[in-house]
Amino acid sequence: MSKIKILFFLILAFVVYKGIVAFKNFEIGVDDRVAEIEELADFEKEGEVIGLMMYLGDPPELKEHFFTKSRSRCLELKKFAESSSSAYYECAKVNAIIKGKKIVSVIEEIEVFE
């Protein structure tokens, strides 16, 4: 009788473990799935993001913009880009139209990071 109880508790523990893992994987992957679905559906939205801006010309004109996840990552990319290019770069929090995880167009710069 005790072997059956042990087997039952092991199966119960396994089911609980599988439930917890499935729940955590669902929570972690939701943001990525939402962005992926928005990108596939050509869904555009307006929001504040951090981006690396590239300016060319005299006077400087915005030519390129790149979505970054954080301020520190943007500053790393800026340092690398400035070492390999003659363009002017800046990291900024911008109000932009976003499609998936890409900046389609910049509406306004809110704050520039140094």
C-alpha atoms as one frame of an Amber mdcrd trajectory, in Angstrom:
protein
   0.000   0.000   0.000   2.859   2.436   0.760   4.370   1.971  -2.732   1.072
   3.037  -4.296   0.956   6.173  -2.100   4.524   7.091  -3.035   3.767   6.572
  -6.720   0.616   8.689  -6.406   2.526  11.547  -4.717   5.272  11.409  -7.352
   2.703  11.660 -10.144   0.919  14.499  -8.337   4.225  16.381  -7.859   5.054
  15.916 -11.549   1.667  17.298 -12.631   2.052  20.331 -10.349   5.582  20.927
 -11.657   4.412  20.761 -15.286   1.599  23.205 -14.503   3.975  25.741 -12.936
   6.445  25.495 -15.849   3.665  25.942 -18.407   2.341  28.998 -16.556   5.803
  30.626 -16.297   6.573  29.991 -19.976   3.245  31.558 -20.923   3.955  34.694
 -18.844   7.485  35.135 -20.190   6.629  34.637 -23.847   3.494  36.788 -24.033
   5.267  40.093 -24.786   7.335  38.545 -27.560   4.292  36.852 -29.065   2.276
  40.077 -28.995   5.074  41.960 -30.799   5.378  39.142 -33.333   1.623  39.144
 -34.017   1.571  42.942 -34.344   4.443  42.791 -36.825   2.753  40.103 -38.914
  -0.555  41.955 -38.891   1.032  45.253 -40.014  -0.302  46.828 -36.825   1.142
  50.259 -36.086   0.877  52.028 -32.757   2.178  55.241 -31.235   4.324  55.136
 -28.129   7.428  56.266 -26.295  10.567  54.237 -27.004  14.322  54.629 -26.758
  16.036  54.868 -30.109  19.417  55.457 -31.688  19.112  58.342 -34.152  21.526
  58.945 -37.043  21.844  62.453 -38.487  23.587  63.400 -41.749  24.174  66.634
 -43.619  24.562  70.285 -42.806  22.223  71.171 -41.110  21.867  67.693 -39.568
  18.835  65.808 -40.848  17.452  62.583 -39.348  18.236  59.758 -41.785  17.924
  56.556 -39.726  16.460  55.402 -36.419  16.910  52.140 -34.534  14.757  50.721
 -31.711  16.685  49.731 -28.569  15.445  48.036 -25.414  17.298  50.181 -22.899
  19.242  53.368 -22.426  22.487  51.519 -21.685  22.183  49.378 -24.834  21.553
  52.507 -26.906  24.640  54.218 -25.509  26.749  51.121 -26.299  25.500  51.092
 -29.883  26.105  54.848 -30.190  29.718  54.483 -29.071  30.309  51.678 -31.567
  28.582  53.547 -34.420  30.534  56.751 -33.826  33.828  54.863 -33.938  33.032
  53.416 -37.378  31.137  56.295 -39.057  31.344  60.038 -39.614  27.624  60.603
 -38.989  26.245  62.251 -35.849  24.424  59.853 -33.495  22.290  60.430 -30.417
  20.281  58.265 -28.062  16.879  59.667 -27.254  13.509  58.838 -25.796  11.136
  59.558 -28.673   7.442  59.543 -29.360   7.232  57.352 -32.464   5.041  55.149
 -34.603   6.072  51.563 -33.882   5.456  48.431 -35.941   6.428  45.284 -34.055
   9.798  46.197 -32.547  10.745  48.682 -35.253  10.424  52.441 -35.397   8.491
  53.426 -38.522   8.676  57.185 -38.011   9.662  59.606 -35.271   7.024  62.133
 -34.209   9.078  64.065 -31.635  12.136  63.741 -29.427  11.270  63.832 -25.738
  14.642  63.472 -24.029  18.203  63.088 -25.310  20.616  60.836 -23.353  24.333
  61.645 -23.074
